Amino acid sequence: MISGHYHAMNYQLVLQFAGDTLADYDAMIALENQLIEDLGHSAKVDGHDCGSGETNIFIFTSDPSVTFWRVRHTLQREGRLQSVTAAYRPVDGEQFTVLWPEGSQREFRVI
């Protein structure tokens, strides 16, 4: 058992940007790099996919709420908080739980 920062990252947090909000590839990569920097070793940014009118950035984490709290500051600073939906699921699960926007009843899925 390794002690320290690496707990089991058994959740997948997804940041979903609707429409062409992050259609500019360079802007998306810049945001992804900023997230990697801001999260440090606390979580692992695991790439992205674009298509079906949305862009998803995937993050592995042991604590989705804490990770989103950190990510939220980055998104706010970059002016992207209003255009994101954030949800998580256990790595081996199907069902997403929406963290943001708070109280959202929208069905969340990754296409």
N, C-alpha and C positions, 0 to 999 in steps of 0.2 A: 504494500500500500504506500503510495507516494503521498507525503504530506505536502502542505503548501497550497498554492493557488489552484492546482488542477483537481477540482472535484469532478465527479461524473457529470458531463454535460449531456444530460438525458432529456433535454427539451429543445425543440426547434422553434425559434421565434421568427416570424415572417413579417417584414415590413412591406406592405403592398401599396403601390402608388397607382392610382387609377388613371386611365386615359393616357395622354401623352405628357403627363407631368414630368416624368423622368425619361422622356423619349430621347433626349440628347445623351448619347452614349458617354461622352466625355464628362458630362455633369453627373451621370450616375456613378461612373468610376471614381470621380473626385469625392462624391458623397461616401461611397464604399470605403475608400482609403481613409477618410476622416473618421468613419465609424471604427475602423480597425485601430486607428491611433487612439481614439477616445476610450475604447473598451479595454485596450491593453490585453492583459492575460485573463481578464475576468470572463471573457466570452470569445467565441471564435466565429468571425464572419466567414460564411461558407459559400460565397458566390451569389449569383443572381440568375434570374431568367427574365426574358422580355417576350411578350407576345400576348395575343388575345386581348389587346387593349389595356394591358397592365404590366407593371414592372415589379418583380419581387426581389427583395434582398433577404437572404437566409442567414440566420445566426444560431449557432449552437450555444446553449447556456445551461447552467445548473439552476438558475433562478430567473425566470422570465420577467418577473416584476421588477427586480433590481436592475436587470439589464435594460429593460425598456426605460426605466427612470433615467439611466445614463444616456441612452440613445435619444430620449426625448429632448434633452438639452442640446445635443448636436443638431437635431432636426429643427429645433426652434431657432438656433443660431443661423442655420442655413436657410431659414424661411420655408421649411417643408413640412412643418407639423400639421398644418391644416389639410394637406393633401394625402396624408398617410392613414392607412388602417393597419394596426398592429395586432397580431394574434399569435398564439402559441399552441403547441400540442406536444404530448410525450413523443419522443423519437419513434417509439413503436406503436403510436396511436394514430387514429384517423381524425378524431374530433378536435377541432380548433376552438379555443376560448379567446374571445376578442378582449384585448386590454385597452385599446384606444381606437376610436373615440370612446370615452367612458359612457357606459350605458347603451352602447350600440346594440341594436337587435339584428343588424344585418347578418345574413348568412355569409360566412367566410369560407372561401375555398380557394385552393391554388389549382389553376387549370393546367 
